[in-house]
Amino acid sequence: MAEQSILILSGGNALGAYQGGAYETLHEQGFHPDQIFAVSVGAVNAALIAGNPPEKRIDALQRFWNTAVQDGAWAFRPAWTTTWDSKRRRALQSLLLGSPAVYHARFPGVLSMLPAMPTDTGLYDLAFLRESLERLVDWDRLNNSEIRLVIVAVDANSGEEIRFDTAKSPINADHLLASCGFIPFFPPTQIDGQLVVDGGMTSNLPLEAALDEAGTEDRLCIALDLFRHGGPDFKTVGQAMDRQLELLLSTQSWRALRNLRQRHELRRQLQLLANQIPEQQRKDPTLASALAEGAHTDRATTLLMLSHAGVPHDTEMRAFDFSRPSLTERWEAGRLDMSHALEALGTRRAAPGEFTVHGFNGSEPRALV
């Protein structure tokens, strides 16, 4: 039976350089995804992959992340930053000045937080990201290539998840910007009359979108989560804010994984039950719908789940740190972590009917629920 290759990419703003490095290793190892499910900056990386021919994908990713670097320097250094290490100052600089490939500050948005000032829906403007996508993505290829791309977002009014799927309708820059609308930092986008925001609001790593689909082919799924579930102690308010974001978003992933495994086991039990019921009784409408849930449970699903453990000397505001040293370190960490994870995985695959998970926190194996 043919094996289907699926890539699952989470959101994480500046942390997304890690996915670029990890994909470079995958590309070198001959992994070419049939499908990509992605959110936010993961969707940006996915568009750069699906919107370019195989031989140009790494170049497109590198060009984007090289352009994303915030190299500007303050003309003066505020006295209150003199005791800060250089990484913390660089992160604050990116937070205030933005990224040339992704966003810039919307000063009406900043001022709208003050009383009696104009209102706005985002602190930053994603116009730079639109320009980057239009320059680096071939939309005809993205919508007609061998890769199926699914971008996950959320209806801001109903709270319902939305899936933009090239197998059903074309995807353009608006859909990418909508999936990046992590309010209140980035504004929502109007798509077909809906106010759409970042998919990370409900599913920052879209495991359920990718793995809960019916099918018969065996699957090798590689998921790249930019937020770690376990983390170090925090000693500043900035580090506490980072940890808050990690816990909120990584917990979604762990809950989704646990639910997927429970549903898989339930379906397997239903299939076993169906095999014990006479065929005539299986046609009973009261049983048929339930037993249908157990169909195709003989497919094998192997999930390699890799979480970004951070880079040396990370301080705080990591998701907004677009400084060159940080992006370079993250790219290289993604390369090395994926190399170690693939080496550990080797040729091991789930047996027919199994749902097997191999988890890594950085390059270190970890137990998963």
C-alpha positions, 0 to 999 in steps of 0.5 A, a space after each residue: 500500500 502506498 504511503 501518504 506524506 503529510 506535513 503539519 506546521 504550527 504558527 509562531 511568528 518569528 519562531 517560524 525560521 525553525 520550520 524553514 531549517 527543518 524542511 531543508 533537512 526533510 527536502 535533502 532526505 527526499 521527503 516531499 509532502 503530498 499534503 500540508 496542513 498549516 496555521 499562521 506563519 506555518 501557512 506562510 512557510 507552506 505557501 512558499 513550499 507549495 507555491 514553488 517547484 521542488 528545486 526552488 523551495 529552499 531558496 524561496 524559504 531562505 529568501 523570505 527569512 533573510 528578508 524578515 531580519 530586523 537589522 535596524 539599530 536604535 540611534 540611541 539606547 534608552 538608559 533603562 535598557 543598558 542592563 539588558 543583554 543584546 538578545 533582549 534589546 534585539 527582541 524589543 527592537 523587533 517588537 517595536 520596529 517590526 520585520 521588513 518581510 512581515 509587519 510594521 507598527 500601526 501607530 493608530 493601533 498603538 494609540 487606540 489603546 489610549 483613552 479618546 484616541 482613534 480605534 483600530 483592530 491591530 497593533 501591526 500591519 501585515 502589508 509587508 507580508 502581502 508583498 513578500 508572498 506576492 513576490 515569492 509565491 507562484 499562486 497558479 502552481 500553489 493551486 494546481 500543484 501535486 501538493 494539497 494545501 489546507 490553511 486553518 483559520 477561525 471565524 472571529 464572530 462565530 468562533 468556528 474553524 475555517 479550512 481553506 483547501 486547494 482541493 476545493 477552491 483557490 487560495 490567495 494572499 488574503 487567505 494567508 493574511 487571515 490565518 496570520 491575524 493573531 488579534 490584537 497584534 495583527 488585524 483580521 481579514 474579510 474573506 467572503 463576508 466573514 471576519 477571519 483571524 489566526 487559526 491558532 485561536 483554536 488549533 495552533 498545530 492543526 493535527 485534527 484537520 490533518 489526521 481525522 480525515 477518512 482514507 485508506 492509504 498508510 500515512 507518514 505525518 511530520 508535525 512541527 510545533 513551534 511552542 514547547 509544552 514543557 519549559 524552564 522557570 521564568 524570572 521576568 514578566 516578559 518570560 512569564 508572557 512567553 510561557 503563557 503563550 506557550 502553555 495556551 498554544 501547546 496545550 491545544 496540540 496535546 489535547 488534540 493528540 489525545 483526542 485523536 488517539 482516543 477516537 482511533 481506538 474507539 473506531 478500532 473497537 467498532 471495527 472489531 465489533 462489526 466483524 462479530 455482528 452478522 452481516 444482515 444485522 449490520 444493515 440495521 440503521 441504528 447500527 449502520 451509522 455507528 459501525 461506519 465510524 470503524 471503516 478503514 481502520 486498517 490504515 497505518 498512521 505514523 506521526 513524527 511530532 517535533 517541538 521547537 525547544 528554543 535556542 541558546 540564551 533565549 530570553 523573552 519576547 521570542 515570537 517577536 524576535 526577528 534579529 539575525 542571530 536569533 533567526 539564524 540559530 532557529 533555522 540551524 536548530 530546525 535542521 539539526 533537530 529534524 536530522 536527529 529525529 529522522 535518524 531516530 525514526 529510521 524505517 520504523 512505521 506503524 503496523 496496519 491499524 495502528 496510530 503510532 506517535 514518535 515525539 521529540 522536544 528539540 533533538 530529545 525523544 519525549 513521551 507523548 500521551 
